[in-house]
Amino acid sequence: MYPEERQQAMSSLVAQRGRSSVTQLADRFGVTTETVRRDLAVLERQGLVRRVHGGAVPATSLTVTEPVLAERESTRTDLKDRIGKRALEFLPAAGGSILLDAGTTTSRMLPSIPTDRELTVITNSVPIAARLAGLPAITLQLLGGRVRGVTQAAVGEDTLRALDVLRVDVAFVGTNALSVEHGLSTPDPEEAAVKRAMVRSARQVVAVADSSKLGREYLVSFAPADAVDVLVTDAGIDPVDREELTRHGIEVVTA
């Protein structure tokens, strides 16, 4: 195979998988890791891939826009349901407190949340608050602030001030993307500021994200990868990603 053919095949493989490591590409094409790195450098100059720590992602992976809530609600629903249910294993004991970040994966925790366990639940999500308001065992606190239409989440100075004085047992945080280099990230700076404050306010941080978000990067990082104690994801996680995240101290749980 000529170098140009190999590079084209590499580009197609990265686009198909969403992320490929240098080691994976070296094994796949029977070349050295040094050759892979040179090929990726060529592809990056051509605008076909973007190199990240340990491998490459499609050039479009660094995203600055976000889909609206209704669109995200209808994607990867089965995976999100399983992730949400598995995340409930990390609820604190009765009398504990949690932060529920706005997001379509965190909202999937709600159908199976225990109705007989007394919990204080704090959220910036209008839809999540509406679904929890009628549960007698839940003491609900809805964070104030300006509500973004895209995510239906409260953001801004009022939201940040409220989070600044809180200390909760567990924060369940959604993310648009997660990579070891860029951490947890999202397109909107105001949304990122609220998520950052949630991470700071919690004794334990549980990130919930399906495997398509791993190895991707959005515009604004709101927490380094090692700020996460647990990642609840699906069984489609790449073994290389799992090993890398585990090496950074994250407990990876698959649903």
DRENTIMAR-479376 format. One record per residue: y, z, x of N, C-alpha, C, CB in turn; residue in three letters. Coordinates in pm, whole numbers, plus 32768, in hexadecimal, padded with zeros to 4 digits. Atoms other than C-alpha are relative to their C-alpha. Last residue first. Glycine has a CB too. Example, Ala and Ser with C-alpha at 12.3 -4.5 7.8 and 13.67 -1.06 7.14 Angstrom:
residues 2
7F897FFA7FAE7F9682CA8557806D80497FB3802E7F728029ser
7F89800080597E3E830C84CE80788000805A8003807D7F9Dala
***
This chain:
residues 255
80297FEF808D80078C4E76767FA47F8E7FD6807C80057FA3ala
800A807B804E80348C6C77ED7FCA801C7F747FA67F9A8048thr
805F7FED806D80BA8D9C78A67FFD7F7F7FAE8025807C7FA6val
80088077805781678D7A79F77F8F80137F9B7FEA7F7D8054val
80818000804281C98EC47A9A7FFE7F8B7F9E7FE580897FB7glu
80018010809282F38E6E7B737F6F80057FCE80447F7A7FD6ile
80087F81804583098EFC7CD37FFD7FFA7F6A806E80528028gly
7F7A7FC4800C83898DC97D897FFF807D7FA880617F997FC8his
7FD77FD97F7982278D6D7DFA808B8040800080007F87805Earg
80467F837FE181C48D6D7C8E8029803480887F697FEC7FFBthr
7FBE7F97804C82CE8C657C4C7FC08089801A7FFA7FE07F6Bleu
7F7B7FEA7FC7824C8B8A7D66804880707FB780527F7F7FF9glu
800E7FBB7F7F80E18BB07CFF80888021803A7FB17FA98062glu
80307F788019812F8B5B7B947FF7804F80827F777FFC7FBCarg
7F917FB0803782028A2F7BF67FD680917FEC80317FC47F7Aasp
7FA17FEE7F9180E989AA7CD3807680547FD280307F788037val
802F7F947FA87FEB89E67BBE805E801A80757F767FDF8035pro
803A80387F8680C0890E7AD47FD48072805A80657FA2804Aasp
7FB67FE77F8580FC89C2798B7FB67FC68078801880968013ile
7FDF807C7FBB804A891B7868804D80128080804D7FA87FA6gly
8067801F7F9D7FAB8A65780280187F7D80497F7A7FFB7FBDala
807C8036803580EA8ACF77547FA27FD78071801B7F887FA4asp
7FFA8090800E82038BB977BC7F7A7FCF7FC880207FBB8088thr
80678026806182538D2B77C480117F6B7FE5800C80557F7Aval
7FEB80818041830F8D7D79037F8B7FE77FA2800D7F8C806Aleu
80728044803F831C8EEC7962802F7F797FCC7FC280557F8Dval
807A7FB27FE983FB8FB97A497F857FB67FCE800A80897FBCasp
80608001806E85188EBF7A637F86805280277FD77F707FDAval
7FCE7F9E806286358F107B527FA2800C7F89808D7FD97FCFala
803B7F7D7FE885668E627C61803D806F7FA9800F80258091asp
808B7FF8803085B88D0F7BCB7FC7808C80107FA97F9B804Bala
806180327F9F872C8D447BFC7F7380127FCB801180478088pro
804E7F967FBE87F68D727ABF7FA77FC080697FAC80507F99ala
7FD57F7D803088FF8CB379FB7FAF807380397FF980047F6Aphe
80687F9B7FEC88F58B647AAB803380877FCE7FD780098097ser
7FD57F787FDD89E48A677A157F89805E800D806280357F96val
7F837FF47FB689B088EC7A12801D808C803480717FD47FA8leu
7F8A8023804E884588CF79B4807D802B804E7FFC80447F74tyr
7F857FB87FE2871688C57A9980707FCE7FA680277FF08094glu
7F868045802985AC88637A5F807A8056801E7FFA7FDD7F69arg
7FDE80647F9D847A88DA7B1D807B7FAF7FDC7F8D7FA48013gly
80127FD17F7783FB899079EB80197F8E80627F72803A8012leu
7F807FD27FCA8490892C789D7FF7802B8092803580737FAClys
7FAB80767FE783658857783380858027803E80187FB47F7Eser
801080327F78828A898E786280567F85801E7F707FDE8018ser
807580557FF483098A3C772A80037FB880877FFA7F997F8Basp
7FDF808D7FEB84028B54775B7F817FAE800880557FED807Fala
805D804D805284138CC7770D80297F6E80097FFE80317F6Bval
7FD28088801F84B18DA178177F967FB97FAF80227FB18081ala
806F8059802284628F15780E803B7F7A7FD97FA8803C7F8Cval
7FD680848031855F8FF278C07F837FAA7FEB80637FBA8063val
806580677FE88518916678E8802F7F7E7FC07F76802B7FC8gln
805A7FC77F9C86159280790D7F927F9C80247FC280837FCDarg
808B7FDE8022871291AA78567FB5803F80757FB77F847FD3ala
80077F8D805B888F919578547F7380357FEC803A7FDC7F7Cser
7FCD7F877FBE88B190B579877FEA807C7FAC80957FF08020arg
805B7FE27F9187D28FAB78EA802B808080467FFE7F8B8065val
807C7FCC803A889C8FBA77A97F9E8028806E7FC07F997FA3met
7FE77F75802789E28F9478697F84803F7FC4807580077F9Dala
7FF57FB37F82895F8E587912801480947FE080767FCA8057arg
80887FEE7FCE88F28DD077BD8001805380817FBE7F76801Alys
80427FA080598A518E0B77377F71801A80307FFF7FCC7F6Fval
7FC47F7D7FE88AF58D6078637FBD806B7FAA80967FFD7FE3ala
80377FC97F848A048C3A784B8036808B801B80207FA48075ala
80887FD480208A648BFE76E07FBF8040807B7FAA7F887FCDglu
7FF37F8880538BCF8BF777487F7780367FD980527FE17F82glu
7FD67F8A7FB48B878B0A786A800B807F7FAC80847FE68040pro
7F7D7FCE80298ABF8A1177938028807F804C8000801D7F6Basp
7F8D80587FEC89AB893A7828808880407FEB7FF47F8E7FA4pro
7FDD80328084889F8A437863807E7FAB800E801580757F9Athr
7F828047801287F18ACF7995800D7FC57F76800D7F948067ser
7FFC8022808D86EB8BC47A0E80877FC17FE37FE8807E7FA7leu
80187F93805C86C38BBD7B877FF87FD27F6F806C8067800Egly
7F8A7FF0805687608AA47C4E7FF180717F9C801B7F7E7FB6his
7F8180127FB9866D8A9F7D76807980257FAB800E7F71802Eglu
7FF17F987F9B85388B357CD180877FF580447F8F7FF78068val
8031802C7F7E85618A597BA080178071806480477F7D8030ser
80227F987F9F85878AAB7A317FC97FC0807E7F9880657FC6leu
8044802F7F87862789DC791E7FE78077805C80537F938048ala
80128090800786B889F677C17FB17FCA807580877FBB7FF9asn
7FBA804E7F9986818B6B77BE7FE67F6C7FEA7FD5802B808Ethr
8024808D7FFB861B8C7276C3804F7FBA806C80177FBE7F78gly
7F9980637FE286388DE577087FC57F747FFE8041801D8087val
804C807B800D85758F08767A80647F8D80067FAC7FFD7F7Aphe
7FB48074802E862A903B76FE7FA27F887FFE807D7FE4805Bala
802F80877FE0855D917A771280627F997FC97F727FE97FC7val
80827FFE7FBD85AC92EE771D7FD57F75802E7F96803A7FA2asp
8072800B805A871C92D476D07F7F8001805080097F7F7FACval
80737FFA7FA78853934C77867F8580027FA6800580808060arg
80887FEE8031899792F076D87F9B800E80737FD87F8A7FA8leu
801B7F70800D8B029329773C7F71801C7FD58061803E7F9Cval
7FDE7FB87F858B4791CC77C77FDD80947FFA80937FF1801Casp
80757FF87FA78A8F912476AA801A8056807A7FD77F74802Cleu
80697FB380438BA3917375AF7F858011805A7FD77FBB7F7Cala
7FD77F7280008CB29101769E7F9480577FC0808680137FB6arg
80147FC97F7A8BF98FBA76DD80258093800680517FB38066leu
80907FF57FE98BDF8F69756C7FE5804380867FBD7F777FFBthr
80317F9480578D508FB175317F6B80198016801B7FDF7F6Casp
7FDD7F7E7FC98DAF8EDE76607FCC80747FAB8096800B800Fglu
7F757FDD7FE88CF98DA575F080148090802B80507FE67F85gly
7FD980047F748BB28D40755180908030800D7FF07F70803Bval
7F7D7FC67FE38AFB8D70740780197FFF8097800B80907FC9ala
80027F847FB289D78C8373D4808E802F80197FB57FEC8085ala
7FEB7F95806389AB8B7572CB7FF5808A80437F997FF57F8Egln
806F7FA07FF589248A9373E48005806F7F978001803E808Athr
8076803F7FC789F4895773B77F88805D7FFF801D7FD2808Fval
8049804C80638AEF89F472C97F7E7FC7803480557F927FCCgly
800C808D7FDA8B5A8AF973C27FAC7FB67F997FC17FF2808Darg
8084803B80128BB58C41731780047F6C80247FCE80137F6Dval
7FF68086803A8CE78CF273A27F757FC37FF8805F7FA58054arg
7FCB80687FAA8CA18E6173DE800E7F7D7FB67FA97FEE807Agly
7F90804F80318BE58F887351802D7F9680648074805A7FDEgly
7F8F80057FA58A8C900473B0806D7FA57FC87FD47FD0808Cleu
7FD880897FE589A890437289807D8001805780197FB17F7Dleu
7F7580097FD58907919B7292801C7F6E8024801D805E8079gln
7FCE80817FCF87C891D171CC8093800A80277FEE7F947F96leu
7F717FE27FFC8708931571A280427F8A8045801F808A804Athr
7FA780367F9985B492887148808E80337FED7FFE7F677FFDile
80187FB87F8384B093547089805F7FD580707F707FEB802Dala
7FD57F738004853A92EA6F357FEE804980847FB580487F95pro
80737FB27FD4852891716F7980278094800C7FCA7FCC8089leu
80477FBE806D862B90C06EA27F8B805680297FD07F9B7FA2gly
7FAD7FA1804A8725906E6FB37FB4804B7F9380747FB77FC1ala
80287F757FE686248FD4709C804480657FA4801F8023808Fleu
808F7FEE801E86348E6D701A7FD3809080147FAC7FA48059arg
80178013808F87B08E6770037F6E80197FDC80297F737FD6ala
7FCF7F8A804887D28EFD715F7FE37FF47F6B809780138018ala
805E7F937FE586F88DE971F18029807E7FB47FF8801D8097ile
807F8015804987C58CDA71457F9B807080177FC37F7D802Apro
7FED7FF0809089138D7271BB7F7D7FE77FB5806D7FA17FCDval
80288073805088A08D9873238011801C7F6B7F6E7FDB801Eser
7F86804F8014895D8E8C74027FE57F867FA9803A7FD48087asn
800580917FEC88478F8C73E880897FC27FEF7F9D7FC17F9Fthr
7F7880307FEC8805910173FC7FF87F6B801E804A804D8073ile
7FFA808B7FD486C2918F737380917FD380047FAD7FA47FA2val
7F75802C8006868B9305735C80047F73803B80618063804Ethr
7FC1803B7F8A851D933C731580947FE97FE47FBA7F7B8027leu
7F707FEF8000844B940B7226803B7FCE8084802680937FE8glu
7FD57FC37F8382F0937872188098800A80017FCD7FAF807Aarg
800D7F6F800B825D933C70BD802A804880817F7180257FDDasp
7FA77FD0806B82CA91D3708A7FFB80987FF27FDA7FBF7F7Bthr
80397F92804F823B916071D6806580347F997FD38073805Cpro
7FC87F827FCF82D1900F72417FCD80737FA9809D7FFC7FFFile
806B7FA17FDE81E28EF571E98036808780307FA77FC6806Aser
80687FF7806882CE8E0C712D7F96806A801B7FBD7F7C7FF2pro
7FE27FB7807A83F18E6C72137F8F80057F9A80777FC57FC0leu
80397F7B7FFC83738E0B736B800480427F76804A80568066met
808D800A802583B28C9A73267FB88086800B7FBB7F988057arg
800B7FF3809185278CE873277F707FF87FD180527F947FBBser
7FF47F72802485108D28749E7FF180127F698087803A802Fthr
807D7FBF7FD684908BC474C7800480957FE17FE77FE98096thr
806C8024805985A08B1D73F77F7C803E80287FF17F6B7FFBthr
8055806B7FCF86B68BD574A57F8E7FE47FA27FCC80208089gly
80058071805C87B48CEB748D7FA77F94803B808E7FCA7FE2ala
7FA5806D7FE3875A8E10756C7FF47F947F947FE47FC4808Basp
803B8081801F86A48F3674D7806B7F9580127FC57FFD7F6Fleu
7F9E806A80148705907D757E7FB37F807FE2805D7FEF807Dleu
800F80857FC3861191997552807C7FAC7FE67F827FB97FCAile
7F95805E801E8611930F75117FEA7F7C80478089803B8027ser
7FC4804B7F938501941474FE80697F9D7FD17F957FB7804Cgly
7F867FBD7FD484BA951473EE80477FB7806F7FE1808A802Dgly
7FA97FDB806F8355949E73C38076805280327FB2804F7F96ala
803C7FA9806582CA941D750B806580207F937FCC80828040ala
800C7F727FDD836992FB75C37FBE804E7F8F808A803D801Fpro
7FA77FA9804D83199190756E7FF0809080307FE37FF57F68leu
7FA37FB97FA9826A90DC768A8069804F7FB480437FA0805Dphe
804B7F9D7FB38139906D75C5805B805780567F987FBB8058glu
7FF97F808046822F8FC574D87FAF806D80467FCE7FF07F72leu
7F917FAF7FCA82548EB075DA800980897FBE80847FB77FEDala
802F7FBC7F8680FC8E2D7578806D805B803A7FD47F98806Barg
80627F9A802681728DE174157FD1804E807B7F887FC07FBAlys
7FBC7F94804682A88D2D748E7FA280717FDB80427FCC7F83gly
7FB27FB47F9D81E28C61758A804480777FBE806A7FA48044ile
805D7FB17FB080E58BF974838048805580687F9A7FA48046arg
803D7F9A805581F18B8D738E7FA3805A80517FB37FBE7F8Casp
7F9E7F96801182B28ADC74A27FC980707FA880817FC97FC5lys
7FF87FB47F8381808A127500805E80777FF1802E7FA68073leu
807E7FB57FF1814489AA739880038056807D7F897FA08005asp
80047F8C805882B4894D73687F8180538011800C7FD37F71thr
80647FA97FC182D4886774967FEB80807FAE802A80248090arg
804780307F8A841087CE73FA7FA3806C803780647FD4806Cthr
806D80598027848B880472947FB17FC9807780367F8D7FB0ser
805F7FBC80588564893572D27F857FAB7FE3804380277F7Dglu
80597FB07FAC860A888773F97F9680497FAD805180658051arg
805380597FB1869A877973157F9C804E805480567FA8805Aglu
8062803E805A8716887672177FA27FA4804C80487FB17F91ala
806A7FA3802387BC8944732A7F947FBE7FAA803980787FB7leu
7FD97F9E80658886882473B97F8780517FD780407FBB7F86val
8017802A808A8818877C74FB8029806D7F9F7F6D7FDC7FEApro
806D7FB8804088BC87DE76437FEF7FCF7F71801A80978002glu
7FF47FFA80918991871F773A7F8A804C7FC680097F727FC4thr
7F837FBC802289C7874D78B0801680077F6A80757FBB8042val
7FC88027807F886C86FC7930807D804F7FDF7F9B80107F92thr
7F887FAD7FFD87E886FE7A9280557FD77F89804E7FF18088leu
80227F74801D869186707A3C8078805C80057F9980318062ser
7FBF7FD1807B8713850B7A1C7FEA80937FE47FCF7FB07F8Bthr
7F6F7FF77FE886C284B57B87804A80367F8780377F788025ala
7FB580798024855685037B408096801580127FE27FD87F6Fpro
7FFA800B809184D186317C0180477F7E7FDF8048807B7FBEval
7F998054803E8467864F7D6C7FF480067F687FF57F6F8031ala
802A8079804383A3872F7E5680747FB17FC87FA080217F92gly
809080188004839A887C7F0C7FD57F7F7FBE7FC1806D7FBBgly
80537FB37FA584FE88EA7EBF7F6C7FE27FEA801B80967FEEhis
7FEE7F71801485A687D27E017FA2804680617FE3802A7F6Bval
80537FA37FB585D4865F7E47802680907FE0800D7FE58097arg
7FAC7F9D7FBD866B858D7D387FA680648044806080477F9Barg
80307F76800685C0844F7CCD806A805B803C7F778011804Aval
80777FFD8054861D82E67C7C7FC4808B7FF27F997FA38038leu
7FE17FC18080878582DF7CFB7F8B800B7FA1806A7FB47FBEgly
800280688066873A81E67E10801E80367F757F7B7FBA8000gln
7F8D80567FE487A282E87F14800B7F8F7F997FF67FC5808Earg
7F897FB6802886AE83D97E6F807D7FAC8018800A8085804Cglu
7FF680058091859782DA7E85807C80497FCD7F83803D7FC1leu
7FDE808A802785D082AC7FFA80177FF87F6A7F917F9F802Aval
7F7580137FD485D68425803680307F737FDA800C80168099ala
7FAA7FC18065849A84427F6580947FF280247FDD80957FF1leu
80008053807883EC83468045805D803A7F957F727FF47FC8asp
7FB080777FE284548404817E80097FA57F867FC47FB28078arg
7F737FD67FFB83D6854B80E8805B7F8980208013806F8068arg
7FD27FE98088828D84A5808A809480257FFF7FAE80707FBCval
7FEC8084803D8260842081EB8035800E7F727F7D7FB08000thr
7F8780387FC28297857E8279801F7F777FC57FEF7FF58099glu
7F8D7FC8804781988607818180847FCC80397FFE80998005thr
7FD47F7C7FD28098851C8216807680317FAD80267FFC8095thr
7FA380077F907FFB83FF81548028808E8027807E7FAA7FDCval
804780007F817ECE83D7806F805A7FEF80787F9B7F957FFFgly
7FEF80827FBD7F94836F7F3B7FC27FFB808B80917FDF800Aphe
80128071805D7F2984837E4B80027F7A804A806D80017F94arg
808D800C80257EFA858A7F587FE77F847FAB7FD2807D7FB5asp
804980217F86805585517FEB7F6B7FED7FE38013806E806Aala
7FE9808E7FE380EC85457E8F7FB57FD4807D80967FE48010leu
804580518064805186927E2F800C7F6B801E8037801D7F75gln
80917FF77FE680BF87327F757FB17FAA7F9E7FD180927FF8thr
801C80527F8A822686B77F4C7F6A7FFE801C804C8036807Cval
7FE97FC17F7F822E874D7DF17FDF7F9F80717FAB8080800Dser
8074800C7FA7825586857CB38022804180857FD67F6A8014ser
7FEF7FBF7F7E833B86C37B8B7F807FEA804F801F80997FF0arg
7F8A7FAC8008837186297A33801E804A80817FF280627F91gly
80237F727FFE820B85AC7A328078805B7FEC7FBD80218081arg
80687FE18063824F844579C67FE780967FF67F7E7FB78024gln
7FC680118086839A841E7A7E7F9C80277F94802B7F6F7FEBala
7FA07F948013830384B17BBC803C7FF87F74806F7FFB806Bval
804D7F86801281DA83C47B9F805C80787FE67FA8801B807Bleu
803E8003808582B682947B697FB580817FE37FA17F897FF5ser
7F947FF38062838E82E87C987FC780057F7380647F8D800Dser
7FD37F757FFD8259831E7D6D806A80197F9680368025808Bmet
80677FB2804481CC81CD7D02802580937FFC7F797FEE8046ala
7FF6801F808D831281227D627F9B80517FAF7FEC7F6B7FE8gln
7F887FBE8033831081D67EB080137FE67F6B807B7FD2804Egln
801D7F71800981AB816D7EF28077804A7FC57FDC803A808Barg
805C7FED807081F980037EA17FE380937FEB7F7E7FB38017glu
7FB48019807B832980057F877FAA80157F84803A7F718000glu
7FA87F8E801F826180AC809E804C7FED7F7C806380148070pro
7F8480057FB581537F9D8088805B80757FD980497F797FE7tyr
7F8880008055800080008000807D800080598001807C7FA0met
***
